[in-house]
């Protein structure tokens, strides 16, 4: 069984170099895309859709669609960052 978090644990977590974490995540995404290309992206999108439909067989509401649009805009921004990082390599 895991021990409870202490205040020191939380301070340590909050003090992490989040810029380095973000850089590493971006590096991973670039490498993954370079390795799998659009096929990997489409496969991931298909699996996400299947999962969503399994959880929500009734389909999407207007609120779901609004949230989805916002998520797509955020994803586009992230993809732009990945593209820019790949171009700089």
C-alpha positions in Angstrom: 0.0 0.0 0.0 1.3 3.5 -0.9 2.0 5.9 1.9 0.0 9.2 2.0 1.6 12.3 0.5 3.3 14.6 2.8 3.5 18.4 2.5 7.2 17.9 1.5 6.1 15.5 -1.3 3.6 18.1 -2.6 6.2 20.9 -2.5 8.7 18.7 -4.3 6.2 17.9 -7.0 5.2 21.5 -7.4 8.9 22.6 -7.6 9.7 20.3 -10.5 11.1 21.8 -13.6 7.9 21.8 -15.5 9.6 23.4 -18.5 11.8 20.3 -18.8 8.8 18.0 -18.5 7.0 19.9 -21.3 10.1 19.8 -23.5 10.4 16.0 -22.9 6.8 15.4 -23.7 7.1 17.4 -26.9 10.3 15.5 -27.9 8.4 12.2 -27.3 5.5 13.4 -29.5 7.8 14.4 -32.3 9.7 11.1 -32.2 6.4 9.2 -32.1 5.0 11.0 -35.1 8.3 10.6 -37.0 8.1 6.8 -36.3 4.4 6.2 -37.0 3.4 9.1 -39.2 -0.2 9.8 -40.0 -1.0 6.1 -39.7 -0.2 6.2 -36.0 -2.3 9.3 -35.6 -5.3 7.9 -37.4 -5.1 4.7 -35.4 -5.0 6.6 -32.1 -8.0 8.7 -33.3 -9.9 5.5 -34.2 -9.3 4.0 -30.8 -10.3 7.2 -29.0 -13.6 7.3 -31.0 -14.3 3.7 -30.2 -13.7 4.2 -26.5 -15.9 7.3 -26.5 -18.7 5.5 -28.2 -18.4 2.6 -25.8 -18.9 5.0 -22.9 -21.6 7.1 -24.7 -23.6 4.9 -27.0 -26.4 7.5 -27.1 -24.1 9.8 -29.1 -23.0 13.4 -28.6 -25.0 16.2 -27.1 -24.6 19.9 -28.2 -22.5 20.4 -25.1 -20.3 17.4 -26.1 -19.9 18.9 -29.5 -18.9 22.3 -28.1 -16.4 20.6 -25.8 -15.1 18.6 -28.7 -14.5 21.7 -30.8 -12.6 23.3 -28.0 -10.5 20.2 -27.6 -9.8 20.2 -31.3 -8.7 23.8 -31.3 -6.3 23.0 -28.4 -5.0 19.9 -30.2 -4.4 22.0 -33.3 -2.3 24.4 -31.2 -0.3 21.4 -29.9 0.2 19.9 -33.3 1.5 23.3 -34.5 4.0 23.2 -31.6 5.1 19.7 -32.6 5.5 20.7 -36.2 7.6 23.7 -35.2 9.7 21.6 -33.0 10.2 19.1 -35.8 11.1 21.8 -38.3 13.8 23.2 -35.9 15.5 19.8 -35.6 
